Amino acid sequence: MQKDAPLLIIANAVGQMFLQFSWFIMPFYLKVLGYGMTEIGTFFSIQTLTGGIFFLLAGQLSLKIGHKRSLIIAFLFGALGRTLQVLAPNFYVLALGFFFVGINMGLRDPNYSALLSEKVASEEERHKIFSYSFGLGTLANSLGVLVAGYLPGHLVERGFPSELAYRAVVALALIQFAIVLPILIIVKDVPIKKPAIEWRRELVVKILKFSLPSAIIGLGAGITIPFMSLYFNVRFGVDIRSISWIFFGQQLIMGLGSFVLPGIIKKLGPVKVITYFQWGAAMLFLIFPSIPTFIISAIVYVVRSILMNIVWPVNDSFMMGFFKTEEKATAAGIRRAFSTFMRSLGNYIGGILFAISLNYPFYATALLYILATGIFYTFFIHHNKHA
């Protein structure tokens, strides 16, 4: 493992802390600003749709200027987007902020995965470093959620108007850029030996095999996940502080669990770990609407989230092993684009379904998860390597 890998992991952890922080508080922030569910869905759709477009462009940009410069450009757009979200003088400026954050999302993730994968020497080491990166980032997430859950109420109790309190808390997300950008400047880029990808049928098929399950999962996630904090508020009448503990517990346990994940992969293989965990998550979402109390519902949601999300670094690492250096960012970007476009559609569908019933979105998501995981298993079970 090269010395740059820990620096990338630290930069990712800082970014992830404020990403989860922003994701958790954003629906409440928009609600305080006076926007309804329709407008909130529109903002999320703008961000995810933009992210999907730039996922497609991320690989080609990295071939021209490198992974490191692509990441720096991504963070500059992210800083501008978050600034506009904080200022938010009107709907259009706020929408532009979500657009810029979408650019950040689309350029950042594929190039981070591609660059990190080039800093390790073996497949086992790659699985380990991706899991550790996810684990540390998720632990940072948990802290971000707790701050986002408690700080607005604390400021309101101190006499701040609600709008100003939430605006000030969202502004804290700008701290990440002052920390991450210097790290990116220090990190060495990986030379791209071939400035163009040799598109061939085998490459296209491999990308599509990874992209199809991700697209279906993205659709399912888009239907429910952005609305979960509001779901707990509407269904059980709990406030943002109580809800923040759900997401804190989810991120904390998942982060700690990521450090033992490489051992499970070594015993079962990556494909079985991914499919078993995701099928388990889908089953829990099938029973989720019938849970009558907030406490049990919170526990089930935490377990479901851990099962579904803890395997994403395994998925990313597993995928990187199928592609050459110059192909990795493009392949990762296309897969994430499929997922993100469908997630954007899911945001719209989720708003409609939640308006009809609080139950229907969870059934739809569970069935989509089951289908996607079955397809992934069928495509890749013969590549399941383990000790």
N, C-alpha and C positions, 0 to 999 in steps of 0.2 A: 504494500500500500504506500503510495506517495504521500509526502508531507502536506500536499495541498488538500487531500481528502478531508482531514479534520477541519480545515478552514472553511471548506464548502459546507460541511455539516453544521458548523456554528452559524454561518450565514443563513442557511436554510432554517435553523431553529429560531433565529430572531425573526425572520420573515414569517414563519408559520405562527409564531405567538401572536403577532399583530394581524395576521390573516384571519385566524379563528376569532380573535378579539373583534375585528370589524364585522365578520360574518354574523356573530352572535348578536351584537348590539344593533346592527343595521335596521332590521324590521321595526324595532322599538324607536329608533331614532327617526325613521321615516314617518312612523305613526305620530310622534310628537310634533313633527313638522307639519302635520295636517294631511298627510297622504293616506288614501285608503288602500284596500287590498288590490284593486285594479292597477293603481299607479305603482304599488310595490312590485307586483308581478311584472309590470312593464320595465321597471329599472333592472330587475334581475335578468329579464330576458335580453335587454340591451347588453348587459355585461357578458352573459354566457354566449350569446350569438357572436359578439365581437371576439371573445376568446376563441371560439371555434374557428373563425376566419383566420386569426393569427396563429393558431395551432398549425394550420396548413402552410403558413408562410415561414414558420420558425426554422424549419430545416433548411430551406433555400437561403434564408438570411445567414444562417450559421456557415453555410458553404462559402458565402461571399466574404464575410467579415470575421468569422470564428464564433465559438460558443461564448467566450468571455465578453466580447463586445456586444453580442446579442443580449446577454444577461444585463449588462450595464444599461443598454437602451431600454430594456424591459422595466428596470427599476426607475429610470427617469420618467417614463410614462406613468408608472405606478404612483410616484410622488406627486405628479401633476394631478392625477385623477383623485387621489385622496384629498389634496388641497381643495379642489373644486367641491368635493363632497362635504367638506367642513364648511366652506363658505356658503354654498347652497342658497343663493339669493332667490332662485326661482326654479321651476321644473326643468327648464332647458339646460341650465348650467349644471344642475344635479345629474341630468341624463348624460351630459358630456363627461362628467366625472366617472360615471359607471362605464362609459365607452373607453376611456383611457385606462381604467383598471382592468377592463377586458383585454386590452392590448398587452398590458403587463402579464396577465395570466397566460395568454396564448404564447408569448415569446419566452417566458421564464421556465415553465415546467419541462418542456422537451429538452431545452438546452442544459438545464440543471442535471437531468437524468443522464443525458449523453456525456456531459463533461465528467460527472462523478464516476460513471461506469468505466471511463478511460483511465482513472486513477488507481485501478486495482489490477491484479495480475491473474486471478483465477475466478472460476464460476462460484466456488464456495466463498471466496473472499468478497465477491460482488454481492451475493445474497446477504452476507453478514453486514457489509457496510451500508447497504440500502436499508436493512432492518434497523441498524443503529441510527441512521439518519432520520428515519421515520420516528423511531422511539424518542429521540431527543427533541425533535420537532413537536411531537405530540405532547410531551411533558411541558414544553413551553406553551403549547396551545392551552393546556389546562389552566395555567396561570393567567393567560390572557382572558379566558372566559370568566374567571372569578373576578378579575378587576372590572371587566365590562359589566358584570352583573351587579356589583356592589357600589362602584364609584358614582354612577349617576344619582342613585338614591341618596348617597352621602352628601353630594353637593346640593341636592334639593333641600335636604334637611338643614344645610348650612345657610339657606336663604337664596340660592341661585334659582332663577326661573328654569322650568323644566327644559325648554328649548336650548338655553345657554348651557345647562349642565350636560346634556347629551352631546351638544356640539363640541364642548371642551373635551369630553372623553373620546369622541371619534378622532379629534385632533392628535391624540396621543399616538395614533398609528403612524404618524409621520416620523416618529423617533427611529423606526426601523431603517429608514433610508440613510440616516446619518451613520448607522453602524455597518450596514451591509455593503454600501458602495466602496468604502475603503478596503474591505476584505476582498471584494471582487477585483480591485485594482492590483492587489498583491498576488493573487492566484495566477499561475501560469496557464495559458491556453494550451490546447492540444492541437498540434498541426494537422491540417486537413490535407492529406496526400493527393486525393483526387477531388478537384473543385466541382465535380459534377457526379450525379448518381447514374449508374448504368441501369436504366429501367428494363426489367425483364419480367417475364410471366411469373417466374418463381418468387421474385421479390414482391410483386403486387399481391399474389395469393397469400403470402405470409402476412403482409400488412393487413389484408382484409380479414384473415382468420383471427387476428387479435382485435381488429376494430369492430367486428359485428357484435361479439358479446359485450364489449364496452359501450356500444351504442344503445343496446337494449337496457343495460344497467343504468346508463345515463338518463334514459327516458323514465325509468322507474324512480330513480333518485330525485329527478326534477319534480315529479308529481308530489312528493311528500316532504323531503328534507328541508327546503327553504322555509317551510311553514311550521316546523315542529315547535319552535319556541312559542309561536302564537297559538298552536294547537293546545299546548299545556295550559296556556292562559285562558283560552276560551272554554275548554272542556272542564277544567278543574278549578278555575278562578284563582290560580296561584300567580304571584308577582314575579318580576324579573329576577329578584334575588334568589328565590327558591328554585326557579328554572335554571339559574346559572350553576347550581350545585349538580344538576343532572349532567350538564356538559363538562363540568370540571371533573366529576367522577369518571365519566366516559374517557376523557382524554388522559387522565392520570393513570388509570388501570391499563389502557391500551398502550400508553407510552412505556410503562414498565414491562408489559407483556412482550413488547417488540424485542426486548433483549434476550428472551428465551426462545423466540421464534426460529432462529437459525438451527437450534437443536431439534425442533420438531420437523423442520424441513429435511434435515439430514436423515431422520428416521422414516418419514412418509414420502418425501419428495414434494417438490413445489406444486405440482398439478393437484395432487390429492389434498394438500393443505388448503389451497385456494377453493376448491370445489366443496369440501366438507364444511369449511367455515361459512361460505356464502350460502349454501343450502340451509344451514342452521339459522342464519340470519333471516332468510326468507320465511321459514316456518314461524319464527317469532312475530314477524309482521302480520302473518295471517291471523294470529290470535290477538293481536294488539288492540283492535277496536273493542273487544269484549271485556277488557280489563276494567274493573269498576272503580279502583282507587288510584289516587295520584302516586302514592309510594310504590305500589306494585308496578304500575305503568312506567314509572321512572326507572325502576330496576330492570325491567324487561327491555326498555329502550336502550339502556346502557349496554346490556349484554349483546343485544342485536347490533348496535353500532360497532362494538369491539369486533365481533365476528365478521362483520362486513368489511370494515375498514382496515383492520390490522394486516390483512393480506395484500393490500395494494403495493407496498414496497416489494413484496415477493413477486407480484405480477409484473411490476416494472423491471425488476432485476432479471426475471425469467425471460422477458421479451428482449432485453438488450443482448442476450446471448445468441439471438438468431440473426443479428445484423452486423455489418461491417461498420467501421468508424464513421465513414462519410454518410452512412444510411441511418444511423441511430436517431438523430434529432428529427429527421423527416418522418421516419416510421413512428416514433413516439408522438410527434405532432399530429399526424394523420389519425392515429388511434384516438387521441384526446379530442381532436376535432369532431370525429363521429360522436363521441360521448357527449361533448359540449353542445353540439347542435341539437341532439335529442333531449338533452337536459333543458335546453331553452324551450323546446316544445312541451316538455313535461311541466315546466313552470306554468305555462298557460293552461294546460289540461288540469293541473293540480288546483289552480284557482277556481276553475269551473266545478270540479268534483267536490272540493271543500265547501263551496257555496251550496251544493245539493245535500251533502251528507259528510259528517266527520269520519265515516267508516270507509266509504268507497275508495278513497285514495290509497289506503293501506293494502286493501285486497289487490288493487291494480299493480302496485309496486311489488308485492310479494310474488305474484304470478310472473311478472317480467323478470325478476331476479332468478326464479327457478328456471325459466326458459334460457336465459343468458348463460347461467352457470352450466346447464346441461350441454349447451353448444360448445362452450369452452372445453369441457371435459372430453367431449367427443373429438375435438380437433387435436388435443395435446396430450392425452393420457399416455400415448406411446413415447412421449418425450420425458416422462416422469422419472428423473434420476434421483436415487437416494442411496444411503449407505447399505 
